[in-house]
């Protein structure tokens, strides 16, 4: 995670701590809530206890997200609200359709509240610092419990004791995101400064892998007759694996890689957005929940904002707009 400037004596000022915490929670609490839903949807009827456990996690994360939304109004960065990582213009429709297909109630009223959020002006409300710190701590505790649950599910799958319709790699993938959320919350709670260059590299390597695996999941969840879309998804997977390898090798300047990444992630984001539109219109044959399509789109939007911010830090221009990148924070 890349903190805003304004760090004094190695510590985050209250204003930055509140913004960064709420930025992060708005994105990741919804992601964790939806991970729980996807887990519940993948179990067989005989594993009702596991399904109910996953739904309990979903409701618990929804409660924390509700609290985060209330705290966030007037206290988050406009770039976060405009990025499409909190909610997209299709999130509500995706939830409504998924709710009908899956039979599990989803809190669509919370999505409406998210879409109405107002960004912070110059300063946030310092009086909510204690509430935000408490929210962070409870999110850490709950997410750790979800990590344990995901690990139990994965272990049972790999040992032949459990069948679910979720790929083992998907469980690994969503557990990895939960661990990142915990790590970022813990860093915020410590309020320490970080090495900006190293953090950009870590974020890029992490999300390159996630984007590559997203493309793999899409390719494997499409109907075999959707050959052109499958080819596109596989091409994206190869591209992001390659971008990750380039970053890890250190052979190319980081600024150059970020420029390439912004273009690649924008293209993947557009591919995901088009796919979601077609899924909502019943024009793609697949076993992709509409909410999963929206979930993947929001994660691409989140990564793109991180890249835009990284470009600003390194003085790059956005290759798509030709304008200097001006995003105030990474999360």
Beta strands, then each sheet from edge to edge (+ up, - down):
end
